Amino acid sequence: MAADERSEGYEFNLEEYWHVILRRRWLILFSAFSLGLFSWLFTGLHQPPPIFSSTTQVKVEQSSDLTGLLMQGLMVNTVDHIGTQLELIRSYALLERVAKRLGLIAPRFSSEEIRNHPGMMGKILELRRDVQAFQEGASGVITITTTSDRADFARDLARAVAEEFRLYNIEEKNKRIYEAKAFVQDQLTVVGKRLEEAEDAVRNYQQDHRSAMDPSEAGLISGKVHLLEESLVKQQGRLRELSGLRDKLQARASSGDWDFNGVSVNIEVSALFSQLTKNLSEMAFRHAQLSADYTDMHPEMQDLRNQGNRIIAAMLDELSRQIRLENSNMEEARSQLESANKAYLELPQQTIELNRLQRDVATNANLFNELKSKYQEALIKEAEKVEEVTILRPALISYSRINPVSTRKSAIAGFILGLVLGLIISLVLEALDTSVGSIEEVESFLDVPVVGFIPQVTHDVALELFSSGDGREPEGGMLQRQLRLISHFAPSSTFAEAYRAMRANVMFSQSGEHRVILVTSSTIKEGKSTVSANLAAIVAQQGARVLLIDADLRKPMQHKTFGVKREPGLSTYLMGQMPWRDCVQGISDMMLGEFGVDEVLKTPGLDQLDLMVCGPRSGNPADLLTSAAMAQLISEAREEYDMVVIDMPPLLHTADASMVASKVDGIVLVYHIGAVARAVLRRVKSNIEAVGGKVIGTVINGVRGEVSLDYAKFKMNRYYAYAYGDEGAEQESWVDGLNARLTDALAATRRWVRASWQRRVMVIIVVSLLAALLLVGVRSLMSSQEKAYYQNDRSEISIVVAKT
């Protein structure tokens, strides 16, 4: 309803919205600072647990011989080597080793036991969540990043992952060397024992059968037979192993589906077959990684399966070629052995036996020497082990958390949200406000002009206006009287000029001659007695004879304003005790009263002002005001005075003003900003018109810059906006003007702080909040500088661990 009534007259513009913000500024600031402080405290008290990060970098190189390079060039779809290493870093097998290295899992537990234990599996899964790896561009450098709620554990985890990844790669790439070395060691023990037995047998036979035979011819034939038999045995064994391996692969190939199980090869087939076996193992490992995320029908899984089938087919072809080659060599060896056996059978029996024993010794000796040579080769290869992983940058500790919560940003966000919320509340309160607060609104709502616009005079402003030159403040009730009669005591002030403007508007109103003016208001404490006194004083200063009648018989005020006695007065006359002229008090009574001669003569004009105070209290003021004596008083006073001003009680509380409204020339309705709702103000005007009264205008009283937009619009926001002074003072330098404004601002600040203890408390709260926000900003700045320091420290330390 209020919004509809307001929209009937005019609509809000930007200037009026700004006025609303100024008027509700303390609500908006309180909301902003409160939410800002709450956001700061809430963020500071509910920060998430800190998370720290550590980073290490490793370089991965793919080593290969000539055959491997040839195979990589011939393969249609090669496996992504770096992608395989990235998956390996976060694989279960590697993280199990990391957990044991960090002491999270005891080394005595096997992989099978760990998989069956939920607690240990949970630790491994937590490590997988905290470990991330990614490739740096298109290079072979892998960055490993770990996170933890402890900075030292994040560093240790990154170091453990990098080191275990390096060791795991070394073990996988040199696995054959380690296995071959262990096999050769076992065979050396067995062959060495057989060689000793063969040597003992030859020595015993020679002692038992001492003969003078020439062993040269027999030795040559026996040696030849021995070599041929040894070669044939090796060829047969190799042929059996090649055939067995071919049968296994043939069984897989005939099934039409590769199960991705590893291929165990204990013999050296060929360089090409070794490279094929290596590629097949890498694909099996890749398949194990992808099977955790994809099904067998996934395109990448199908591609791996097809590649595996092609490699197995190539391995079968290579095995078939090697088997054919071994068969050919065996046929040739058999033919040569038959010839050697024929020649050997022609030798004597003792020579044959001795040669046989010597041949066993030679065979075992050759085999023992060959094993020792192989063992030395294994030692050399072990020393030349392949290391494809090199640690480029070790992990360092960093105490800068990666999940910082900025209390400063939260406080700023809360402050902005508080501003918006305070603005919304202010606009809602403004929409719910049913009072009127501007000239246009009053004129459009009541359909009467605004004849006066009186600024609010606060106690501090009055002290500044009426203090003496030496800084002494007015004593007793003098300050209150000066405030009520400011047009007399401060005639050059803006407030006096406001009353002069009201006088002009009343005297030159288009509604006719106004010699008898009734001044009233809607309710109490709207300033109708002050307006009446100042209007009478201002008119008297112009030289006109004025009579001010205090007709507020219930709560009179004019005798206090002019410092005179309350009796005799209006009630004295209305009760028939004295003629009205004997009840009138003039300048002499004021001089003899509380004012004194100096104060009365301070401003000319009071000699033209006569005052009729209320008189003694009466039990029936309404009956007195409706008597014929009151009408006679108004009629005779109209003839003797240029203007008669009657101060009447508020209309909402009494009917006194309604009784006299029809007997006067015009009624001035005083409205204090925000005192009553607009509907009440309209009803008061309707009641006056209903009894025959004529409202000639409205006086808006108590205007403040934060309450009324017109206060600043009409340049009334300075105490001496336009006053009397020297002509040369009209043009002052900008320095003097700035100095004056600073002085006014400081004085206003002092007055505001001294106003009440509530404002002082508010100042302390605001200053404390500003100090807290400043501390938050400094702390955030120091934290960012500390973080930058650690980052620079990490970037300056780069350690490259490489082995050649």
C-alpha positions in Angstrom: 0.0 0.0 0.0 2.8 2.4 0.9 4.6 1.7 -2.3 1.4 2.3 -4.3 0.8 5.6 -2.6 4.3 6.7 -3.2 4.3 5.8 -6.8 1.2 8.0 -7.3 3.2 11.2 -6.9 6.7 10.4 -8.2 9.2 7.7 -8.7 12.5 7.2 -7.1 15.6 8.4 -9.0 19.2 7.7 -8.5 19.7 10.7 -6.2 17.0 9.5 -3.9 18.4 6.0 -3.8 21.7 7.6 -2.8 19.8 9.5 -0.1 18.4 6.2 1.2 21.9 4.8 1.4 23.1 7.8 3.3 20.2 7.7 5.7 20.7 3.9 6.4 24.5 4.0 6.2 25.0 2.8 9.8 22.8 -0.2 9.1 24.7 -1.0 5.9 28.1 -0.6 7.6 27.0 -2.7 10.6 25.8 -5.4 8.3 29.0 -5.3 6.2 31.4 -5.3 9.1 29.5 -8.0 11.0 29.4 -10.4 8.1 33.0 -9.6 7.3 34.1 -10.3 10.9 32.0 -13.5 11.0 33.4 -14.7 7.7 36.9 -14.1 8.9 36.4 -15.8 12.2 34.5 -18.8 10.6 37.2 -19.3 8.0 39.9 -19.0 10.6 38.2 -21.5 13.0 37.1 -24.0 10.3 40.1 -24.4 8.1 40.5 -27.8 6.5 43.5 -30.0 7.5 46.7 -28.8 5.8 47.8 -30.8 2.7 51.5 -30.6 1.7 53.1 -31.7 -1.6 56.5 -32.8 -2.7 57.7 -33.3 -6.3 60.5 -35.3 -7.8 61.5 -35.9 -11.5 62.9 -39.0 -13.2 64.2 -39.5 -16.7 63.2 -42.7 -18.5 65.3 -43.9 -21.5 64.5 -47.0 -23.6 67.7 -48.9 -24.2 67.8 -51.5 -27.1 70.2 -53.3 -29.3 70.2 -53.5 -33.1 67.8 -56.3 -33.2 65.4 -54.5 -30.9 65.5 -51.4 -33.1 64.8 -53.5 -36.1 61.8 -55.0 -34.4 60.4 -51.6 -33.3 60.6 -50.4 -36.9 58.8 -53.5 -38.2 56.0 -53.5 -35.6 52.8 -51.8 -36.8 51.6 -50.5 -33.4 54.3 -50.2 -30.7 53.4 -49.9 -27.1 53.6 -46.4 -25.5 56.7 -46.8 -23.4 56.2 -43.6 -21.3 52.6 -44.4 -20.8 53.6 -47.9 -19.5 56.0 -46.3 -17.1 53.3 -43.9 -15.8 51.0 -46.8 -15.1 53.9 -48.7 -13.5 54.6 -45.9 -11.0 51.1 -46.1 -9.6 50.8 -49.9 -9.9 50.1 -52.2 -7.0 53.4 -54.0 -7.4 55.5 -50.9 -7.1 53.4 -49.3 -4.3 53.7 -52.5 -2.3 57.5 -52.1 -2.4 57.1 -48.4 -1.4 54.9 -49.3 1.6 57.5 -51.8 2.8 60.3 -49.2 2.3 58.4 -46.6 4.4 57.7 -49.1 7.1 53.9 -49.1 6.6 54.0 -52.8 5.9 56.4 -55.3 7.5 58.9 -56.8 4.9 58.1 -60.3 6.1 54.7 -60.3 4.5 54.4 -61.8 1.1 52.3 -60.3 -1.7 49.7 -63.0 -1.3 49.3 -62.2 2.4 49.1 -58.5 1.7 46.3 -59.0 -0.8 44.3 -61.0 1.7 44.7 -58.4 4.5 42.2 -55.5 4.2 44.2 -53.2 6.4 47.4 -53.5 4.4 45.5 -53.2 1.1 43.9 -50.0 2.4 47.4 -48.5 3.1 48.5 -49.3 -0.5 45.3 -47.8 -1.9 45.9 -44.7 0.2 49.4 -44.4 -1.3 47.9 -44.8 -4.8 45.5 -41.9 -4.1 48.4 -39.7 -2.9 50.7 -40.4 -5.8 50.3 -38.8 -9.2 52.6 -39.0 -12.2 52.6 -37.2 -15.5 54.8 -36.7 -18.5 56.6 -33.4 -19.1 55.5 -32.5 -22.6 56.8 -34.9 -25.3 60.0 -35.6 -23.4 61.1 -38.7 -21.5 60.9 -36.8 -18.1 58.3 -38.0 -15.6 57.2 -35.7 -12.7 56.0 -37.6 -9.6 53.9 -35.6 -7.2 52.9 -36.8 -3.7 50.6 -35.3 -1.2 50.1 -35.8 2.5 49.0 -34.1 5.7 52.6 -34.1 6.8 55.3 -32.3 4.9 58.0 -34.7 5.8 56.0 -37.8 4.8 55.1 -36.2 1.4 58.9 -35.8 0.8 59.7 -39.3 2.0 56.9 -40.8 -0.1 58.1 -39.0 -3.3 61.7 -40.2 -2.6 60.6 -43.8 -2.0 58.5 -43.9 -5.2 61.3 -42.6 -7.3 63.9 -44.9 -5.8 61.7 -48.0 -5.9 60.8 -47.2 -9.5 64.5 -47.0 -10.4 65.3 -50.3 -8.6 62.3 -52.1 -10.1 63.3 -51.0 -13.6 66.9 -52.3 -13.0 65.6 -55.6 -11.7 63.2 -56.1 -14.6 65.8 -55.1 -17.3 68.6 -57.3 -15.8 66.4 -60.2 -14.7 68.0 -62.7 -17.2 71.5 -61.8 -16.1 70.7 -62.6 -12.5 69.1 -65.9 -13.4 71.9 -66.9 -15.7 74.5 -66.1 -13.1 72.7 -68.3 -10.5 72.4 -71.2 -13.0 76.0 -71.0 -14.0 77.0 -71.1 -10.3 75.0 -74.2 -9.7 76.4 -76.0 -12.8 80.0 -75.1 -11.8 79.5 -77.1 -8.6 78.1 -80.1 -10.4 80.6 -80.2 -13.3 83.5 -79.6 -11.0 82.6 -82.7 -8.9 82.2 -84.8 -12.1 85.6 -83.6 -13.3 87.3 -84.7 -10.1 85.7 -88.2 -10.4 86.8 -88.5 -14.0 90.4 -87.6 -13.2 90.5 -90.1 -10.4 89.2 -92.9 -12.7 92.0 -92.2 -15.3 94.6 -92.2 -12.6 93.4 -95.5 -11.1 93.2 -97.2 -14.5 96.7 -96.3 -15.5 98.0 -97.7 -12.2 96.2 -101.0 -12.7 97.1 -101.5 -16.4 100.6 -100.3 -17.0 101.3 -100.9 -20.7 103.8 -99.6 -23.2 101.3 -98.8 -25.9 101.6 -95.6 -27.9 98.6 -93.6 -27.1 99.1 -91.0 -29.8 97.0 -92.5 -32.5 94.4 -93.8 -30.1 94.3 -90.3 -28.5 93.6 -88.6 -31.7 90.8 -91.0 -32.7 89.4 -90.9 -29.2 89.5 -87.1 -29.0 87.7 -86.9 -32.3 85.0 -89.3 -31.2 84.6 -87.4 -27.9 84.2 -84.1 -29.7 81.6 -85.5 -32.1 79.6 -87.2 -29.3 79.7 -84.1 -27.2 78.5 -82.0 -30.1 75.7 -84.5 -31.0 74.5 -84.5 -27.4 74.3 -80.8 -27.2 72.5 -80.6 -30.5 70.0 -83.2 -29.4 69.3 -81.4 -26.1 68.9 -78.1 -27.9 66.6 -79.8 -30.5 64.4 -81.2 -27.7 64.2 -77.8 -26.0 63.4 -76.0 -29.2 60.7 -78.6 -30.0 59.2 -78.4 -26.6 59.1 -74.6 -26.7 57.5 -74.8 -30.2 54.9 -77.2 -29.0 53.9 -74.8 -26.1 53.7 -71.9 -28.4 51.9 -74.0 -31.0 49.3 -75.0 -28.4 48.6 -71.3 -27.6 48.5 -70.4 -31.3 46.1 -73.3 -32.1 43.7 -72.1 -29.3 43.2 -68.9 -31.2 43.3 -66.7 -28.1 46.4 -65.5 -26.2 46.0 -65.7 -22.4 48.8 -63.1 -21.8 50.8 -65.5 -19.6 54.5 -65.0 -19.6 56.7 -67.2 -21.9 59.5 -69.0 -20.0 62.6 -69.5 -22.2 65.7 -71.2 -20.7 67.8 -71.4 -23.8 69.3 -68.9 -26.2 67.4 -69.3 -29.4 68.4 -66.3 -31.4 68.7 -62.5 -31.0 65.4 -62.0 -32.9 63.6 -64.5 -30.7 64.9 -62.7 -27.6 63.6 -59.4 -28.7 60.2 -61.0 -29.5 60.1 -62.4 -26.0 60.9 -59.0 -24.5 58.2 -57.3 -26.5 55.7 -60.0 -25.5 56.5 -59.5 -21.8 56.0 -55.7 -22.1 52.6 -56.3 -23.7 51.7 -58.7 -20.9 52.5 -56.1 -18.4 50.5 -53.5 -20.3 47.6 -55.8 -20.5 47.7 -56.3 -16.7 47.6 -52.5 -16.2 44.7 -52.0 -18.6 42.7 -54.9 -17.3 42.0 -53.0 -14.1 40.0 -50.4 -16.1 38.9 -52.0 -19.3 37.2 -55.2 -20.4 38.5 -57.6 -23.0 36.2 -56.1 -25.6 37.8 -52.7 -25.3 39.6 -51.6 -28.6 42.9 -51.1 -26.9 42.7 -54.6 -25.3 41.8 -56.1 -28.6 44.7 -54.3 -30.2 47.1 -55.7 -27.6 45.7 -59.2 -28.2 46.2 -58.9 -32.0 49.8 -57.7 -31.5 50.5 -60.7 -29.1 49.2 -63.1 -31.7 51.4 -61.7 -34.4 54.4 -61.9 -32.1 53.7 -65.5 -31.2 53.4 -66.3 -34.9 56.8 -64.7 -35.5 58.2 -66.7 -32.6 56.9 -70.0 -34.1 58.5 -69.2 -37.5 61.8 -68.4 -35.8 61.6 -71.7 -33.8 60.8 -73.7 -36.9 63.8 -72.2 -38.7 66.1 -73.0 -35.8 64.8 -76.6 -35.6 65.5 -77.2 -39.3 69.0 -75.9 -38.8 69.6 -78.1 -35.8 68.4 -81.2 -37.7 70.7 -80.5 -40.6 73.7 -80.1 -38.2 72.8 -83.4 -36.4 72.8 -85.4 -39.6 76.2 -84.2 -40.5 77.5 -84.9 -36.9 76.1 -88.5 -37.0 77.9 -89.2 -40.3 81.2 -88.0 -38.9 80.7 -90.0 -35.7 80.1 -93.3 -37.5 83.4 -92.9 -39.4 85.3 -92.1 -36.2 83.8 -95.1 -34.4 84.9 -97.5 -37.1 88.5 -96.3 -36.8 88.4 -96.5 -33.0 87.1 -100.0 -32.9 90.3 -101.2 -34.6 92.4 -100.1 -31.6 93.4 -102.5 -28.7 90.9 -102.9 -25.9 93.0 -101.3 -23.1 93.9 -98.3 -25.2 90.2 -97.9 -26.0 89.2 -97.9 -22.3 92.0 -95.5 -21.4 91.0 -93.2 -24.2 87.4 -93.3 -23.1 88.3 -92.3 -19.5 90.6 -89.6 -20.8 87.8 -88.4 -23.0 85.5 -88.1 -20.0 88.1 -86.0 -18.3 88.5 -83.8 -21.3 84.8 -83.4 -21.7 84.2 -82.4 -18.1 87.3 -80.1 -18.1 86.1 -78.4 -21.3 82.6 -78.0 -19.8 84.0 -76.7 -16.5 86.2 -74.2 -18.3 83.2 -73.1 -20.5 81.1 -72.6 -17.3 83.8 -70.5 -15.7 84.0 -68.4 -18.8 80.2 -68.0 -18.8 80.4 -67.1 -15.1 82.9 -64.4 -15.8 80.7 -63.1 -18.6 77.7 -63.0 -16.2 79.8 -61.0 -13.8 80.7 -58.5 -16.5 77.1 -58.2 -17.6 76.0 -57.7 -14.1 78.5 -54.8 -13.8 77.2 -53.4 -17.0 73.6 -53.7 -15.9 71.0 -51.5 -17.8 69.7 -48.5 -15.9 66.9 -46.8 -17.9 65.6 -44.6 -15.0 67.7 -41.7 -13.7 66.6 -39.4 -10.8 66.8 -35.8 -12.1 65.5 -33.9 -9.1 65.1 -35.3 -5.7 62.1 -34.6 -3.6 62.5 -31.7 -1.1 60.3 -30.8 1.9 57.9 -27.9 1.6 56.0 -26.4 4.4 53.7 -24.4 2.2 50.3 -26.1 2.1 48.6 -26.6 -1.3 45.1 -26.0 0.1 45.5 -22.6 1.8 42.3 -20.9 2.9 42.5 -17.1 2.6 40.9 -15.5 5.6 41.4 -12.1 3.8 39.4 -13.2 0.8 36.6 -14.6 3.0 36.5 -11.4 5.0 36.3 -9.3 1.9 33.6 -11.5 0.4 31.7 -11.3 3.7 32.1 -7.6 3.7 30.8 -7.2 0.2 27.9 -9.6 0.9 27.1 -7.6 4.1 27.0 -4.4 2.0 24.6 -6.0 -0.4 22.5 -7.4 2.4 22.5 -4.1 4.2 21.5 -2.3 1.0 18.6 -4.7 0.5 17.4 -4.3 4.1 17.6 -0.5 3.7 15.6 -0.6 0.6 13.0 -2.9 2.2 12.8 -0.6 5.3 12.4 2.4 3.0 9.6 0.7 1.1 7.9 -0.1 4.4 8.4 3.4 5.7 5.1 5.2 5.5 6.4 8.6 6.5 7.1 11.4 4.0 10.5 13.0 3.7 10.7 15.3 0.8 9.1 18.5 -0.5 7.7 16.8 -3.7 6.2 14.0 -1.7 4.6 16.2 0.9 3.2 18.6 -1.8 1.9 15.7 -4.0 0.4 13.8 -1.1 -1.3 16.7 0.7 -1.9 18.9 -2.3 -0.6 21.9 -0.4 2.6 23.8 -0.9 5.6 23.5 1.5 6.1 26.9 2.9 9.0 26.1 5.2 12.0 23.9 5.2 13.7 24.0 8.7 17.0 22.1 9.2 17.6 20.1 12.3 19.5 21.9 15.1 21.4 19.4 17.2 22.9 20.2 20.6 26.5 20.2 19.3 25.6 22.5 16.5 23.9 24.9 19.0 27.0 24.8 21.2 29.1 25.8 18.1 26.7 28.6 17.2 26.1 30.1 20.7 29.4 29.6 22.4 31.1 32.9 23.4 34.4 34.0 21.9 36.4 32.6 24.8 34.9 29.2 24.3 32.4 29.3 27.2 29.1 27.5 26.7 25.7 29.0 27.6 24.7 28.3 31.1 21.4 27.1 32.6 18.4 27.0 30.3 19.7 29.8 28.1 20.9 27.4 25.4 17.4 25.9 25.1 15.8 29.3 24.7 18.4 30.2 22.1 17.6 27.1 20.2 13.9 27.8 20.3 14.4 31.4 19.2 17.3 30.9 16.8 16.1 33.5 14.4 16.8 36.2 17.1 20.0 34.8 18.6 21.6 33.7 15.3 20.0 35.9 12.7 22.8 35.3 10.1 22.6 31.5 10.3 21.1 29.1 7.8 18.4 28.3 10.3 17.3 31.9 10.5 17.3 32.1 6.7 15.0 29.1 6.6 12.5 31.0 8.8 12.8 34.0 6.6 12.0 31.9 3.6 9.0 30.5 5.4 7.9 34.1 6.3 8.0 35.1 2.6 6.1 32.0 1.5 3.4 32.6 4.1 3.0 36.4 3.5 3.0 36.1 -0.3 0.9 33.0 -0.6 -1.5 33.0 -3.5 -4.4 31.9 -1.3 -5.1 35.5 0.0 -4.1 37.8 2.9 -3.0 36.0 6.0 -3.0 38.2 9.0 -4.1 35.5 11.5 -2.1 32.4 11.2 -2.7 29.2 13.2 0.3 27.0 13.7 -0.3 23.3 14.7 1.0 19.8 14.1 -0.2 16.3 13.9 1.4 15.0 17.1 3.7 16.2 19.9 7.4 17.1 19.5 7.1 18.2 16.0 8.4 21.7 16.7 5.2 23.7 16.2 5.9 26.1 19.2 9.4 26.7 17.9 8.1 27.4 14.4 5.4 29.8 15.8 8.0 31.7 17.9 10.5 32.1 15.1 7.8 33.0 12.6 6.6 35.8 14.8 10.1 37.0 15.5 11.1 37.0 11.8 8.0 39.0 10.9 8.7 41.4 13.7 12.2 41.9 12.5 10.7 43.2 9.2 9.1 46.0 11.1 5.5 44.6 11.3 3.6 44.5 14.5 3.1 40.9 15.5 1.1 39.2 18.3 2.1 35.7 19.3 -0.6 33.9 21.2 0.2 30.7 23.1 -3.1 28.8 22.8 -1.6 25.5 23.8 -3.2 25.5 27.2 -2.2 21.9 27.9 1.6 22.0 27.3 2.5 25.7 26.9 6.0 26.6 25.8 6.1 30.2 24.7 6.7 31.7 28.2 9.8 29.5 28.5 11.0 30.5 25.0 10.8 34.2 25.8 11.8 33.9 29.4 8.7 35.6 30.9 6.1 34.7 33.5 3.3 32.4 32.7 0.6 34.6 34.1 -1.4 36.6 33.1 -2.2 35.0 29.8 -4.8 33.7 27.4 -6.7 31.6 30.0 -6.8 34.7 32.3 -8.6 36.6 29.5 -10.9 33.8 28.4 -12.1 33.2 32.0 -13.0 36.9 32.1 -10.5 37.9 34.7 -8.7 40.6 32.7 -9.0 42.3 29.3 -6.9 40.7 26.7 -4.7 43.8 26.2 -3.7 43.7 29.9 -2.6 40.1 29.3 -0.2 41.0 26.5 3.5 41.2 27.4 6.0 43.3 25.4 9.7 43.9 25.2 9.9 45.4 28.7 8.6 42.2 30.2 11.2 40.3 28.2 14.0 42.6 29.5 12.8 42.0 33.0 12.6 38.3 32.5 15.3 35.7 32.0 16.6 37.2 28.8 18.1 40.4 30.1 18.5 43.7 28.3 21.6 42.6 26.2 20.0 39.5 24.9 16.7 41.2 24.0 18.5 44.0 22.2 20.9 41.7 20.4 18.8 41.7 17.3 16.3 44.4 16.4 12.6 43.4 16.1 11.5 42.2 19.5 10.1 45.7 20.2 7.5 45.0 17.5 6.5 41.6 19.0 3.9 41.2 21.6 3.3 38.0 23.5 0.2 36.5 25.1 1.3 33.4 27.1 -1.0 30.6 28.0 -1.9 31.8 31.5 -2.9 29.6 34.5 -4.0 26.0 33.9 -7.7 25.4 33.2 -9.7 22.3 33.5 -11.7 22.9 30.3 -9.3 24.3 27.6 -11.5 23.3 24.7 -14.5 25.2 26.1 -12.4 28.2 26.6 -11.1 28.2 23.0 -14.6 27.8 21.6 -16.0 30.8 23.6 -17.0 34.1 22.2 -14.1 35.7 23.9 -11.7 33.8 21.7 -13.5 34.9 18.6 -13.5 38.5 19.8 -9.8 38.3 20.6 -9.0 37.1 17.1 -11.2 39.8 15.5 -9.8 42.7 17.5 -6.2 41.5 17.2 -6.6 41.3 13.5 -7.3 45.0 13.4 -4.5 46.1 15.8 -1.7 43.9 14.5 -0.1 43.3 11.1 0.1 39.6 11.9 -1.3 37.3 14.6 0.4 33.9 15.1 -1.5 31.4 17.3 0.3 28.4 18.7 -2.2 25.5 19.0 -2.0 22.0 20.4 -1.5 19.0 18.1 -4.6 17.8 16.2 -4.3 14.1 16.9 -4.4 14.6 20.7 -6.9 17.4 21.2 -9.7 19.1 19.3 -8.5 22.6 20.3 -7.1 23.5 16.9 -10.2 22.3 15.2 -12.3 24.6 17.3 -10.4 27.6 16.2 -9.5 26.5 12.6 -12.5 28.3 11.0 -11.8 31.6 12.8 -8.3 32.2 11.3 -7.1 33.2 7.9 -4.9 30.2 7.4 -3.3 27.2 9.0 0.3 26.2 8.9 0.8 22.5 9.5 4.2 21.6 11.0 5.5 18.2 10.1 8.6 16.7 11.6 10.4 14.3 9.3 9.4 10.7 10.2 7.0 11.7 13.0 3.8 10.3 11.6 2.7 8.2 8.7 1.5 9.8 5.5 -2.0 8.5 6.1 -2.2 10.2 9.5 -0.9 13.4 7.9 -3.6 13.3 5.3 -6.3 12.6 7.9 -5.1 15.7 9.9 -5.5 17.8 6.8 -8.9 16.4 6.1 -10.1 17.1 9.7 -9.0 20.7 9.3 -10.8 21.1 6.1 -13.9 19.4 7.5 -14.3 22.1 10.2 -13.9 24.9 7.7 -10.1 25.5 8.2 -7.8 26.3 5.3 -4.3 24.8 5.3 -2.1 27.3 3.4 1.1 25.3 3.7 3.2 22.8 5.4 6.5 23.3 7.3 8.9 20.4 7.1 10.9 20.5 10.4 13.9 18.6 11.6 15.5 18.1 8.2 18.9 16.3 8.3 21.3 15.4 5.5 20.9 11.7 6.2 17.1 11.9 6.5 16.0 14.2 3.8 17.4 14.5 0.3 16.4 18.2 0.1 18.8 19.1 2.9 21.7 18.6 0.5 19.8 19.5 -2.7 19.1 23.0 -1.5 22.7 23.5 -0.2 21.6 23.6 3.5 24.3 21.2 4.7 26.6 23.9 6.0 25.9 26.1 9.0 26.7 29.4 7.2 26.0 28.6 3.6 25.2 32.2 2.9 25.7 34.9 5.6 26.7 38.5 6.0 30.3 39.4 5.9 33.0 41.5 4.2 32.8 41.8 0.4 36.4 40.7 0.1 35.7 37.5 1.9 33.5 36.3 -0.9 36.4 35.1 -3.0 38.7 32.9 -0.9 41.5 30.9 -2.1 41.2 27.1 -2.6 43.7 26.7 0.2 41.4 28.6 2.6 38.4 26.7 1.4 40.1 23.3 1.9 41.3 24.4 5.3 37.7 25.4 6.2 36.3 22.1 5.0 38.9 20.2 7.0 38.1 22.2 10.1 34.4 21.6 9.7 35.1 17.9 9.2 37.2 17.6 12.3 34.6 19.5 14.3 31.9 17.3 13.1 33.9 14.3 14.0 34.5 15.5 17.5 30.8 16.3 17.9 29.9 12.8 16.6 32.2 11.1 19.0 31.0 13.2 22.0 27.4 12.6 21.2 26.8 9.5 23.2 28.5 6.5 24.7 26.8 4.3 22.1 28.6 6.1 19.3 31.9 5.9 21.1 31.5 2.2 21.4 30.6 2.0 17.7 33.8 3.9 16.9 35.9 1.5 19.0 34.2 -1.5 17.2 34.8 -0.1 13.7 38.4 0.8 14.5 39.0 -2.7 15.9 37.5 -4.3 12.8 39.7 -2.2 10.6 42.7 -3.2 12.7 41.8 -6.9 12.4 41.4 -6.6 8.7 44.8 -4.9 8.4 46.4 -7.7 10.5 44.8 -10.3 8.2 46.1 -8.5 5.2 49.6 -8.4 6.6 49.5 -12.0 7.6 48.4 -13.1 4.2 51.1 -11.0 2.6 53.8 -12.6 4.8 52.4 -16.1 4.0 52.6 -15.4 0.3 56.2 -14.2 0.6 57.1 -17.3 2.7 55.6 -19.5 0.0 57.5 -17.7 -2.7 60.7 -18.2 -0.7 60.2 -21.9 -0.5 59.4 -22.1 -4.2 62.6 -20.2 -5.1 64.6 -22.5 -2.7 63.3 -25.6 -4.4 63.9 -24.2 -7.9 67.6 -23.4 -7.1 68.4 -27.0 -6.0 68.5 -29.4 -8.9 70.4 -32.7 -8.4 71.0 -35.0 -11.3 71.8 -38.6 -10.4 73.1 -40.4 -13.4 75.2 -43.6 -14.0 77.0 -44.5 -17.2 
